[in-house]
Amino acid sequence: MPAKTSVFKAALIAGEALPFQINWTHEFSNRWSANNGYAVASRVRPSKPELQTGFEYESGGGQSGPEEPSWPSTAGETVVDGSITWTCRTLSNSSLRERIVSSVWTPVANFTIADEVEIDEPGRQVTGAQIGSDTQATTPREIQVEVTTTEDNVYVGIIRMKVE
């Protein structure tokens, strides 16, 4: 299976180093979908990043409706969606279909990549590094990170970096 790729644009001033993070949380989560069957106790997160509430939702079992519900934002509250009653729960790994295991940043000439980190938490699946350059590069360069997950999937994050 080919790697899934996400591209981000960024800029630096020559001589500075800044922390960069790529947040994979939404990509790795079980997301709500319309007219879908859900087993009892299965957990989802809202379908779009802008709908995130900081919670996940546990299914009472059944089929979701045609429109995404307005998700509650207090643990224990419920919302009816099609034939399902969803219960608001604190974030856990149960609503993630995969998690970060490792990340590898590819070296790029004239750039420093340091302090590489992976954050594997229920609410954050993030890979990051401190990236710097002492050389001006008006043509954007691509800095890549390859992320491997618990499901042995590979994701590639590309930062198109311009140095002014």
CYANA upper distance limits for C-alpha pairs under 8 A (distance plus 0.5 A):
  1 MET  CA    153 ASN  CA      8.41
  2 PRO  CA    154 VAL  CA      8.16
  3 ALA  CA    153 ASN  CA      7.74
  3 ALA  CA    154 VAL  CA      5.45
  3 ALA  CA    155 TYR  CA      5.56
  3 ALA  CA    156 VAL  CA      6.80
  4 LYS  CA    154 VAL  CA      7.16
  4 LYS  CA    155 TYR  CA      5.18
  4 LYS  CA    156 VAL  CA      6.51
  5 THR  CA    155 TYR  CA      6.32
  5 THR  CA    156 VAL  CA      5.14
  5 THR  CA    157 GLY  CA      6.30
  5 THR  CA    158 ILE  CA      7.86
  6 SER  CA    155 TYR  CA      8.42
  6 SER  CA    156 VAL  CA      6.88
  6 SER  CA    157 GLY  CA      5.47
  6 SER  CA    158 ILE  CA      6.69
  7 VAL  CA    157 GLY  CA      6.48
  7 VAL  CA    158 ILE  CA      5.20
  7 VAL  CA    159 ILE  CA      6.47
  7 VAL  CA    160 ARG  CA      7.72
  8 PHE  CA    157 GLY  CA      8.12
  8 PHE  CA    158 ILE  CA      6.57
  8 PHE  CA    159 ILE  CA      5.26
  8 PHE  CA    160 ARG  CA      6.58
  9 LYS  CA    159 ILE  CA      6.11
  9 LYS  CA    160 ARG  CA      5.28
  9 LYS  CA    161 MET  CA      6.73
 10 ALA  CA    159 ILE  CA      7.09
 10 ALA  CA    160 ARG  CA      6.56
 10 ALA  CA    161 MET  CA      5.46
 10 ALA  CA    162 LYS  CA      6.97
 11 ALA  CA    161 MET  CA      5.83
 11 ALA  CA    162 LYS  CA      5.16
 11 ALA  CA    163 VAL  CA      6.15
 11 ALA  CA    164 GLU  CA      7.80
 12 LEU  CA     16 GLU  CA      7.22
 12 LEU  CA     17 ALA  CA      8.00
 12 LEU  CA     18 LEU  CA      8.23
 12 LEU  CA    132 GLY  CA      7.91
 12 LEU  CA    133 SER  CA      8.20
 12 LEU  CA    161 MET  CA      7.75
 12 LEU  CA    162 LYS  CA      6.81
 12 LEU  CA    163 VAL  CA      5.21
 12 LEU  CA    164 GLU  CA      6.72
 13 ILE  CA    133 SER  CA      8.48
 13 ILE  CA    136 GLN  CA      8.21
 13 ILE  CA    163 VAL  CA      5.94
 13 ILE  CA    164 GLU  CA      5.35
 14 ALA  CA    132 GLY  CA      8.28
 14 ALA  CA    133 SER  CA      6.16
 14 ALA  CA    134 ASP  CA      5.42
 14 ALA  CA    135 THR  CA      6.10
 14 ALA  CA    136 GLN  CA      5.94
 14 ALA  CA    163 VAL  CA      6.22
 14 ALA  CA    164 GLU  CA      6.31
 15 GLY  CA    132 GLY  CA      7.44
 15 GLY  CA    133 SER  CA      6.17
 15 GLY  CA    134 ASP  CA      4.77
 15 GLY  CA    135 THR  CA      7.67
 16 GLU  CA    132 GLY  CA      6.10
 16 GLU  CA    133 SER  CA      7.01
 16 GLU  CA    134 ASP  CA      7.68
 17 ALA  CA    130 GLN  CA      6.74
 17 ALA  CA    131 ILE  CA      5.69
 17 ALA  CA    132 GLY  CA      4.25
 17 ALA  CA    133 SER  CA      7.25
 18 LEU  CA    130 GLN  CA      5.85
 18 LEU  CA    131 ILE  CA      6.00
 18 LEU  CA    132 GLY  CA      6.85
 19 PRO  CA    128 GLY  CA      7.55
 19 PRO  CA    129 ALA  CA      6.15
 19 PRO  CA    130 GLN  CA      4.68
 19 PRO  CA    131 ILE  CA      6.70
 20 PHE  CA    128 GLY  CA      5.91
 20 PHE  CA    129 ALA  CA      6.04
 20 PHE  CA    130 GLN  CA      6.63
 20 PHE  CA    131 ILE  CA      7.42
 21 GLN  CA    126 VAL  CA      6.98
 21 GLN  CA    127 THR  CA      6.15
 21 GLN  CA    128 GLY  CA      4.56
 21 GLN  CA    129 ALA  CA      7.15
 22 ILE  CA    126 VAL  CA      6.11
 22 ILE  CA    127 THR  CA      5.93
 22 ILE  CA    128 GLY  CA      6.63
 22 ILE  CA    157 GLY  CA      7.76
 23 ASN  CA    124 ARG  CA      7.55
 23 ASN  CA    125 GLN  CA      6.43
 23 ASN  CA    126 VAL  CA      4.94
 23 ASN  CA    127 THR  CA      7.19
 24 TRP  CA     28 PHE  CA      6.70
 24 TRP  CA    124 ARG  CA      8.12
 24 TRP  CA    125 GLN  CA      5.74
 24 TRP  CA    126 VAL  CA      6.22
 24 TRP  CA    127 THR  CA      8.36
 25 THR  CA     29 SER  CA      6.72
 25 THR  CA    123 GLY  CA      7.47
 25 THR  CA    124 ARG  CA      6.02
 25 THR  CA    125 GLN  CA      5.16
 25 THR  CA    126 VAL  CA      7.51
 26 HIS  CA     48 LYS  CA      8.34
 26 HIS  CA     49 PRO  CA      7.01
 28 PHE  CA     96 LEU  CA      6.20
 28 PHE  CA     97 ARG  CA      6.27
 28 PHE  CA     98 GLU  CA      5.90
 28 PHE  CA     99 ARG  CA      7.13
 28 PHE  CA    125 GLN  CA      8.32
 29 SER  CA     44 VAL  CA      7.79
 29 SER  CA     45 ARG  CA      7.24
 29 SER  CA     95 SER  CA      6.28
 29 SER  CA     96 LEU  CA      4.65
 29 SER  CA     97 ARG  CA      6.05
 29 SER  CA     98 GLU  CA      7.74
 30 ASN  CA     43 ARG  CA      7.66
 30 ASN  CA     44 VAL  CA      5.46
 30 ASN  CA     45 ARG  CA      6.65
 30 ASN  CA     95 SER  CA      5.89
 30 ASN  CA     96 LEU  CA      6.07
 30 ASN  CA     97 ARG  CA      6.25
 31 ARG  CA     44 VAL  CA      5.61
 31 ARG  CA     45 ARG  CA      5.42
 31 ARG  CA     46 PRO  CA      6.14
 31 ARG  CA     47 SER  CA      5.38
 32 TRP  CA     44 VAL  CA      6.17
 32 TRP  CA     45 ARG  CA      6.59
 32 TRP  CA     46 PRO  CA      6.01
 32 TRP  CA     47 SER  CA      5.57
 32 TRP  CA     68 GLU  CA      8.02
 33 SER  CA     47 SER  CA      7.20
 33 SER  CA     64 SER  CA      7.84
 33 SER  CA     68 GLU  CA      7.96
 34 ALA  CA     64 SER  CA      6.23
 34 ALA  CA     65 GLY  CA      6.15
 34 ALA  CA     66 PRO  CA      5.35
 34 ALA  CA     67 GLU  CA      6.73
 34 ALA  CA     68 GLU  CA      7.22
 35 ASN  CA     63 GLN  CA      6.51
 35 ASN  CA     64 SER  CA      5.30
 35 ASN  CA     65 GLY  CA      5.57
 35 ASN  CA     66 PRO  CA      5.97
 35 ASN  CA     82 GLY  CA      8.38
 36 ASN  CA     63 GLN  CA      5.83
 36 ASN  CA     64 SER  CA      5.79
 36 ASN  CA     65 GLY  CA      8.18
 37 GLY  CA     61 GLY  CA      8.17
 37 GLY  CA     62 GLY  CA      6.15
 37 GLY  CA     63 GLN  CA      4.75
 37 GLY  CA     64 SER  CA      6.92
 38 TYR  CA     42 SER  CA      6.98
 38 TYR  CA     59 SER  CA      7.10
 38 TYR  CA     61 GLY  CA      5.93
 38 TYR  CA     62 GLY  CA      6.04
 38 TYR  CA     63 GLN  CA      6.52
 38 TYR  CA     64 SER  CA      7.97
 39 ALA  CA     59 SER  CA      7.25
 39 ALA  CA     60 GLY  CA      7.87
 39 ALA  CA     61 GLY  CA      5.17
 39 ALA  CA     62 GLY  CA      7.12
 40 VAL  CA     58 GLU  CA      8.29
 40 VAL  CA     59 SER  CA      5.86
 40 VAL  CA     60 GLY  CA      5.32
 40 VAL  CA     61 GLY  CA      4.54
 40 VAL  CA     62 GLY  CA      8.11
 41 ALA  CA     58 GLU  CA      5.89
 41 ALA  CA     59 SER  CA      5.60
 41 ALA  CA     60 GLY  CA      6.71
 41 ALA  CA     61 GLY  CA      7.64
 42 SER  CA     58 GLU  CA      6.16
 42 SER  CA     59 SER  CA      5.90
 42 SER  CA     61 GLY  CA      8.39
 42 SER  CA     94 SER  CA      8.34
 42 SER  CA     95 SER  CA      8.30
 43 ARG  CA     56 GLU  CA      7.00
 43 ARG  CA     57 TYR  CA      5.85
 43 ARG  CA     58 GLU  CA      4.97
 43 ARG  CA     59 SER  CA      6.68
 43 ARG  CA     94 SER  CA      6.75
 43 ARG  CA     95 SER  CA      5.44
 44 VAL  CA     56 GLU  CA      6.20
 44 VAL  CA     57 TYR  CA      5.86
 44 VAL  CA     58 GLU  CA      7.24
 44 VAL  CA     95 SER  CA      5.67
 45 ARG  CA     52 GLN  CA      7.67
 45 ARG  CA     55 PHE  CA      7.69
 45 ARG  CA     56 GLU  CA      5.39
 45 ARG  CA     57 TYR  CA      6.76
 45 ARG  CA     95 SER  CA      7.13
 46 PRO  CA     51 LEU  CA      6.33
 46 PRO  CA     52 GLN  CA      6.22
 46 PRO  CA     53 THR  CA      8.39
 46 PRO  CA     56 GLU  CA      8.21
 46 PRO  CA     71 TRP  CA      8.17
 47 SER  CA     51 LEU  CA      7.56
 47 SER  CA     68 GLU  CA      8.46
 48 LYS  CA     52 GLN  CA      7.39
 53 THR  CA     71 TRP  CA      7.97
 53 THR  CA     72 PRO  CA      8.39
 53 THR  CA     73 SER  CA      6.53
 54 GLY  CA     73 SER  CA      8.10
 54 GLY  CA     90 THR  CA      8.13
 54 GLY  CA     91 LEU  CA      7.44
 54 GLY  CA    123 GLY  CA      7.91
 55 PHE  CA     73 SER  CA      7.28
 55 PHE  CA     75 ALA  CA      8.13
 55 PHE  CA     88 CYS  CA      6.98
 55 PHE  CA     89 ARG  CA      6.30
 55 PHE  CA     90 THR  CA      5.58
 55 PHE  CA     91 LEU  CA      5.64
 56 GLU  CA     88 CYS  CA      6.49
 56 GLU  CA     89 ARG  CA      5.82
 56 GLU  CA     90 THR  CA      6.67
 56 GLU  CA     91 LEU  CA      5.95
 56 GLU  CA     92 SER  CA      8.16
 56 GLU  CA     95 SER  CA      7.19
 57 TYR  CA     86 TRP  CA      6.12
 57 TYR  CA     87 THR  CA      5.80
 57 TYR  CA     88 CYS  CA      5.19
 57 TYR  CA     89 ARG  CA      6.18
 58 GLU  CA     86 TRP  CA      5.83
 58 GLU  CA     87 THR  CA      5.60
 58 GLU  CA     88 CYS  CA      7.07
 58 GLU  CA     89 ARG  CA      7.32
 59 SER  CA     84 ILE  CA      6.89
 59 SER  CA     85 THR  CA      6.72
 59 SER  CA     86 TRP  CA      5.29
 59 SER  CA     87 THR  CA      7.19
 60 GLY  CA     84 ILE  CA      6.19
 60 GLY  CA     85 THR  CA      5.77
 60 GLY  CA     86 TRP  CA      6.60
 60 GLY  CA     87 THR  CA      8.23
 61 GLY  CA     83 SER  CA      8.25
 61 GLY  CA     84 ILE  CA      6.12
 61 GLY  CA     85 THR  CA      7.96
 62 GLY  CA     82 GLY  CA      8.28
 62 GLY  CA     83 SER  CA      5.77
 62 GLY  CA     84 ILE  CA      5.46
 63 GLN  CA     81 ASP  CA      8.39
 63 GLN  CA     82 GLY  CA      6.41
 63 GLN  CA     83 SER  CA      5.87
 63 GLN  CA     84 ILE  CA      6.45
 64 SER  CA     81 ASP  CA      5.89
 64 SER  CA     82 GLY  CA      5.14
 64 SER  CA     83 SER  CA      6.84
 64 SER  CA     84 ILE  CA      6.61
 65 GLY  CA     81 ASP  CA      5.89
 65 GLY  CA     82 GLY  CA      4.43
 65 GLY  CA     83 SER  CA      7.86
 66 PRO  CA     82 GLY  CA      8.09
 68 GLU  CA     81 ASP  CA      8.00
 69 PRO  CA     79 VAL  CA      7.72
 69 PRO  CA     80 VAL  CA      8.05
 69 PRO  CA     81 ASP  CA      6.58
 70 SER  CA     79 VAL  CA      8.12
 71 TRP  CA     79 VAL  CA      7.35
 71 TRP  CA     88 CYS  CA      8.37
 72 PRO  CA     77 GLU  CA      6.72
 72 PRO  CA     78 THR  CA      7.27
 72 PRO  CA     79 VAL  CA      7.43
 72 PRO  CA     88 CYS  CA      6.92
 73 SER  CA     77 GLU  CA      8.09
 73 SER  CA     88 CYS  CA      7.44
 74 THR  CA     88 CYS  CA      7.03
 74 THR  CA     89 ARG  CA      8.46
 75 ALA  CA     87 THR  CA      8.16
 75 ALA  CA     88 CYS  CA      5.37
 75 ALA  CA     89 ARG  CA      5.48
 75 ALA  CA     90 THR  CA      6.81
 76 GLY  CA     87 THR  CA      6.36
 76 GLY  CA     88 CYS  CA      5.69
 76 GLY  CA     89 ARG  CA      6.80
 77 GLU  CA     87 THR  CA      6.30
 77 GLU  CA     88 CYS  CA      5.96
 78 THR  CA     85 THR  CA      6.93
 78 THR  CA     86 TRP  CA      5.89
 78 THR  CA     87 THR  CA      4.92
 78 THR  CA     88 CYS  CA      6.56
 79 VAL  CA     85 THR  CA      6.18
 79 VAL  CA     86 TRP  CA      5.84
 79 VAL  CA     87 THR  CA      7.25
 80 VAL  CA     84 ILE  CA      6.27
 80 VAL  CA     85 THR  CA      4.96
 80 VAL  CA     86 TRP  CA      6.77
 81 ASP  CA     85 THR  CA      6.72
 81 ASP  CA     86 TRP  CA      7.80
 91 LEU  CA     95 SER  CA      8.03
 91 LEU  CA    122 PRO  CA      6.31
 91 LEU  CA    123 GLY  CA      6.63
 92 SER  CA     96 LEU  CA      8.28
 92 SER  CA    122 PRO  CA      5.31
 92 SER  CA    123 GLY  CA      7.84
 93 ASN  CA    121 GLU  CA      8.12
 93 ASN  CA    122 PRO  CA      5.39
 96 LEU  CA    122 PRO  CA      7.96
 98 GLU  CA    149 THR  CA      6.54
 98 GLU  CA    150 THR  CA      6.00
 98 GLU  CA    151 GLU  CA      6.38
 99 ARG  CA    120 ASP  CA      7.21
 99 ARG  CA    125 GLN  CA      7.18
 99 ARG  CA    149 THR  CA      5.72
 99 ARG  CA    150 THR  CA      5.91
 99 ARG  CA    151 GLU  CA      8.26
100 ILE  CA    118 GLU  CA      7.70
100 ILE  CA    119 ILE  CA      8.17
100 ILE  CA    120 ASP  CA      6.58
100 ILE  CA    125 GLN  CA      6.88
100 ILE  CA    126 VAL  CA      8.25
100 ILE  CA    147 VAL  CA      7.26
100 ILE  CA    148 THR  CA      6.66
100 ILE  CA    149 THR  CA      5.04
100 ILE  CA    150 THR  CA      6.92
101 VAL  CA    120 ASP  CA      8.45
101 VAL  CA    147 VAL  CA      8.01
101 VAL  CA    148 THR  CA      6.19
101 VAL  CA    149 THR  CA      5.48
101 VAL  CA    150 THR  CA      6.41
102 SER  CA    118 GLU  CA      7.49
102 SER  CA    147 VAL  CA      6.30
102 SER  CA    148 THR  CA      5.88
102 SER  CA    149 THR  CA      7.53
103 SER  CA    118 GLU  CA      7.51
103 SER  CA    127 THR  CA      7.43
103 SER  CA    145 VAL  CA      6.89
103 SER  CA    146 GLU  CA      5.92
103 SER  CA    147 VAL  CA      4.84
103 SER  CA    148 THR  CA      6.79
104 VAL  CA    145 VAL  CA      5.93
104 VAL  CA    146 GLU  CA      5.74
104 VAL  CA    147 VAL  CA      7.17
105 TRP  CA    113 ILE  CA      8.05
105 TRP  CA    116 GLU  CA      8.48
105 TRP  CA    143 ILE  CA      8.07
105 TRP  CA    144 GLN  CA      6.30
105 TRP  CA    145 VAL  CA      4.77
105 TRP  CA    146 GLU  CA      6.98
106 THR  CA    143 ILE  CA      7.20
106 THR  CA    144 GLN  CA      6.04
106 THR  CA    145 VAL  CA      6.73
107 PRO  CA    111 PHE  CA      8.05
107 PRO  CA    112 THR  CA      8.26
107 PRO  CA    113 ILE  CA      7.68
107 PRO  CA    143 ILE  CA      8.08
108 VAL  CA    112 THR  CA      8.21
108 VAL  CA    142 GLU  CA      8.41
108 VAL  CA    143 ILE  CA      7.10
110 ASN  CA    133 SER  CA      6.41
110 ASN  CA    134 ASP  CA      7.47
110 ASN  CA    135 THR  CA      6.82
111 PHE  CA    131 ILE  CA      7.37
111 PHE  CA    132 GLY  CA      6.06
111 PHE  CA    133 SER  CA      5.07
111 PHE  CA    134 ASP  CA      7.94
112 THR  CA    130 GLN  CA      8.29
112 THR  CA    131 ILE  CA      6.08
112 THR  CA    132 GLY  CA      5.60
112 THR  CA    133 SER  CA      6.65
113 ILE  CA    129 ALA  CA      6.76
113 ILE  CA    130 GLN  CA      6.18
113 ILE  CA    131 ILE  CA      5.22
113 ILE  CA    132 GLY  CA      7.24
114 ALA  CA    129 ALA  CA      6.23
114 ALA  CA    130 GLN  CA      5.57
114 ALA  CA    131 ILE  CA      7.07
115 ASP  CA    128 GLY  CA      8.48
115 ASP  CA    129 ALA  CA      5.85
115 ASP  CA    130 GLN  CA      6.22
116 GLU  CA    127 THR  CA      8.05
116 GLU  CA    128 GLY  CA      6.19
116 GLU  CA    129 ALA  CA      4.79
116 GLU  CA    130 GLN  CA      7.45
117 VAL  CA    127 THR  CA      6.19
117 VAL  CA    128 GLY  CA      5.75
117 VAL  CA    129 ALA  CA      6.74
118 GLU  CA    125 GLN  CA      8.03
118 GLU  CA    126 VAL  CA      6.23
118 GLU  CA    127 THR  CA      4.98
118 GLU  CA    128 GLY  CA      7.02
119 ILE  CA    124 ARG  CA      6.98
119 ILE  CA    125 GLN  CA      6.05
119 ILE  CA    126 VAL  CA      5.47
119 ILE  CA    127 THR  CA      6.78
120 ASP  CA    124 ARG  CA      6.81
120 ASP  CA    125 GLN  CA      5.60
120 ASP  CA    126 VAL  CA      7.41
121 GLU  CA    125 GLN  CA      6.61
127 THR  CA    147 VAL  CA      8.43
133 SER  CA    163 VAL  CA      7.78
135 THR  CA    163 VAL  CA      7.81
136 GLN  CA    163 VAL  CA      5.52
136 GLN  CA    164 GLU  CA      5.91
137 ALA  CA    141 ARG  CA      8.10
137 ALA  CA    162 LYS  CA      6.50
137 ALA  CA    163 VAL  CA      5.36
137 ALA  CA    164 GLU  CA      7.08
138 THR  CA    162 LYS  CA      6.42
138 THR  CA    163 VAL  CA      6.63
138 THR  CA    164 GLU  CA      6.95
139 THR  CA    162 LYS  CA      6.87
140 PRO  CA    160 ARG  CA      6.22
140 PRO  CA    161 MET  CA      5.55
140 PRO  CA    162 LYS  CA      4.88
140 PRO  CA    163 VAL  CA      7.94
141 ARG  CA    160 ARG  CA      6.05
141 ARG  CA    161 MET  CA      5.69
141 ARG  CA    162 LYS  CA      6.98
142 GLU  CA    158 ILE  CA      6.65
142 GLU  CA    159 ILE  CA      6.12
142 GLU  CA    160 ARG  CA      5.09
142 GLU  CA    161 MET  CA      6.62
143 ILE  CA    158 ILE  CA      6.12
143 ILE  CA    159 ILE  CA      5.60
143 ILE  CA    160 ARG  CA      6.93
143 ILE  CA    161 MET  CA      7.56
144 GLN  CA    156 VAL  CA      7.20
144 GLN  CA    157 GLY  CA      6.14
144 GLN  CA    158 ILE  CA      5.04
144 GLN  CA    159 ILE  CA      6.86
145 VAL  CA    156 VAL  CA      6.18
145 VAL  CA    157 GLY  CA      5.71
145 VAL  CA    158 ILE  CA      7.08
146 GLU  CA    154 VAL  CA      7.19
146 GLU  CA    155 TYR  CA      6.27
146 GLU  CA    156 VAL  CA      5.06
146 GLU  CA    157 GLY  CA      7.00
147 VAL  CA    154 VAL  CA      6.06
147 VAL  CA    155 TYR  CA      5.56
147 VAL  CA    156 VAL  CA      6.68
147 VAL  CA    157 GLY  CA      8.35
148 THR  CA    152 ASP  CA      6.50
148 THR  CA    153 ASN  CA      6.23
148 THR  CA    154 VAL  CA      5.18
148 THR  CA    155 TYR  CA      7.06
149 THR  CA    153 ASN  CA      5.90
149 THR  CA    154 VAL  CA      7.08
